[in-house]
Amino acid sequence: MSQESGSERVVAGRYSLLSPLGAGGMGTVWRAYDKVLHREVAIKEVRAPAGLAVPDIERMYTRLEREAWAAARVAHPNVVTVYDVAMEEGRPWIVMELVRGQSLADLLKTEGRLSPQRAASIGLEVLAALHAAHETGVLHRDVKPANVLIARDGRVVLT
């Protein structure tokens, strides 16, 4: 179970949630600190949509846990590294590499349309990520600008 000491929330006895990085329909992604390996990570707190029946929620969480473990097998510089899947309160928390940068969606909002060369370069890196995923039998299911990160060092990472 998640532990709270003061304002600190700890997941699986080792991941201290520091601050939210973003939220969507399926949950919240947190910047967190792994107290065992002494490094910052990103951790996705998965939440079922409101109104979903309990058996459907259980199936959804089981599927997401299975998909996270499958994604952990993909080792490629353009794919976010999955470190762990912690089950807390009956739902999966997906622990991943913390990519410092911004999403392609945010980049497009701030900079507008990209040059054809930059768009092609980003597209090629996303394709490399998808190829690596497909080589290990992983189907992404949700490729969109919000799930493409542009790291501060220029690396393109599919989440």
C-alpha positions as CSV (number, residue, x, y, z in Angstrom):
1,M,0.0,0.0,0.0
2,S,1.1,3.6,-0.6
3,Q,2.6,5.2,2.5
4,E,2.3,8.8,3.4
5,S,4.6,10.5,5.8
6,G,3.8,14.2,6.1
7,S,3.4,15.2,2.5
8,E,5.6,12.5,1.0
9,R,3.8,9.6,-0.7
10,V,5.8,6.4,-1.1
11,V,4.8,3.7,-3.6
12,A,5.9,0.1,-3.2
13,G,8.1,1.1,-0.2
14,R,10.7,2.7,-2.5
15,Y,9.4,5.3,-4.9
16,S,8.8,8.8,-3.3
17,L,6.5,10.8,-5.4
18,L,7.9,14.3,-5.9
19,S,5.7,16.2,-8.3
20,P,3.2,15.6,-11.1
21,L,4.6,15.7,-14.6
22,G,1.3,15.4,-16.4
23,A,-2.2,13.9,-16.2
24,G,-4.5,12.3,-18.7
25,G,-7.5,10.1,-19.0
26,M,-5.6,7.1,-17.8
27,G,-3.9,8.6,-14.8
28,T,-1.0,10.8,-13.7
29,V,2.7,10.7,-14.4
30,W,4.9,11.7,-11.5
31,R,8.5,12.6,-11.1
32,A,9.7,10.3,-8.3
33,Y,12.8,9.2,-6.5
34,D,13.8,5.6,-6.3
35,K,15.1,5.2,-2.7
36,V,16.8,1.9,-3.5
37,L,18.7,2.8,-6.6
38,H,19.1,6.5,-5.6
39,R,17.8,8.0,-8.9
40,E,14.9,10.0,-10.2
41,V,12.4,8.2,-12.3
42,A,9.0,8.8,-13.8
43,I,6.1,6.7,-12.5
44,K,2.7,6.4,-14.1
45,E,-0.2,6.1,-11.6
46,V,-2.8,4.3,-13.6
47,R,-6.5,5.0,-12.9
48,A,-9.5,3.3,-14.5
49,P,-12.1,5.6,-16.1
50,A,-15.0,6.5,-13.8
51,G,-18.1,4.3,-14.1
52,L,-16.2,1.2,-15.3
53,A,-17.5,-2.1,-13.8
54,V,-15.1,-3.8,-11.3
55,P,-14.5,-6.9,-13.5
56,D,-13.6,-4.5,-16.4
57,I,-11.3,-2.5,-14.2
58,E,-9.5,-5.7,-13.1
59,R,-9.1,-6.9,-16.7
60,M,-7.8,-3.4,-17.7
61,Y,-5.2,-3.4,-14.9
62,T,-4.1,-6.9,-15.7
63,R,-3.7,-6.0,-19.4
64,L,-1.8,-2.8,-18.6
65,E,0.6,-4.7,-16.2
66,R,1.2,-7.3,-18.9
67,E,1.8,-4.6,-21.5
68,A,4.2,-2.8,-19.2
69,W,6.3,-5.9,-18.6
70,A,6.3,-6.5,-22.4
71,A,7.5,-2.9,-23.0
72,A,10.3,-3.5,-20.4
73,R,11.8,-6.0,-22.9
74,V,12.3,-3.3,-25.5
75,A,15.8,-1.9,-25.3
76,H,16.3,1.0,-27.7
77,P,17.4,4.6,-27.3
78,N,14.2,5.9,-28.8
79,V,11.9,3.9,-26.5
80,V,11.4,4.9,-22.8
81,T,12.9,2.3,-20.5
82,V,10.5,0.6,-18.2
83,Y,12.2,-0.3,-14.9
84,D,9.5,-1.8,-12.8
85,V,5.8,-2.4,-12.4
86,A,4.6,-2.0,-8.8
87,M,1.2,-3.2,-7.9
88,E,-0.4,-0.8,-5.3
89,E,-4.0,-0.7,-4.1
90,G,-4.8,-3.3,-6.8
91,R,-3.5,-1.3,-9.7
92,P,-0.3,-1.0,-11.6
93,W,2.2,1.8,-11.2
94,I,4.6,1.8,-14.1
95,V,8.2,3.0,-13.2
96,M,10.1,4.4,-16.2
97,E,13.2,6.3,-17.2
98,L,12.7,10.1,-16.5
99,V,13.2,11.9,-19.8
100,R,14.0,15.5,-19.2
101,G,12.5,17.6,-22.1
102,Q,9.1,18.2,-23.5
103,S,6.5,16.3,-25.5
104,L,6.2,16.8,-29.2
105,A,2.6,18.1,-28.5
106,D,4.1,20.9,-26.3
107,L,6.8,21.7,-28.8
108,L,4.2,22.1,-31.5
109,K,2.2,24.4,-29.2
110,T,5.1,26.7,-28.5
111,E,7.0,26.6,-31.8
112,G,4.2,25.9,-34.3
113,R,4.8,24.0,-37.5
114,L,8.1,22.2,-37.7
115,S,10.4,22.4,-40.7
116,P,10.1,19.5,-43.1
117,Q,13.6,18.4,-42.1
118,R,12.9,18.5,-38.4
119,A,9.6,16.7,-38.8
120,A,11.2,14.0,-40.9
121,S,14.0,13.6,-38.4
122,I,11.6,13.2,-35.5
123,G,9.5,10.8,-37.6
124,L,12.4,8.6,-38.4
125,E,13.3,8.3,-34.7
126,V,9.6,7.4,-33.9
127,L,9.7,4.8,-36.7
128,A,12.9,3.3,-35.2
129,A,11.2,3.1,-31.8
130,L,8.1,1.4,-33.3
131,H,10.4,-1.0,-35.3
132,A,12.2,-2.0,-32.1
133,A,8.9,-2.5,-30.3
134,H,7.5,-4.6,-33.1
135,E,10.6,-6.7,-33.2
136,T,9.9,-7.7,-29.6
137,G,6.2,-8.3,-30.2
138,V,5.0,-5.0,-28.6
139,L,2.2,-3.1,-30.3
140,H,2.1,0.6,-29.1
141,R,-1.6,1.4,-29.6
142,D,-1.3,5.1,-28.8
143,V,1.2,6.9,-30.9
144,K,0.5,10.7,-30.7
145,P,2.5,13.9,-30.2
146,A,1.8,13.8,-26.4
147,N,3.6,10.4,-26.2
148,V,6.7,11.5,-28.1
149,L,9.2,13.2,-25.9
150,I,12.0,15.4,-27.2
151,A,14.8,15.1,-24.6
152,R,17.0,18.1,-23.8
153,D,19.9,16.4,-25.5
154,G,17.7,16.1,-28.7
155,R,16.9,12.4,-28.4
156,V,13.4,11.5,-29.5
157,V,11.7,9.0,-27.1
158,L,8.4,7.2,-27.5
159,T,6.6,6.6,-24.3
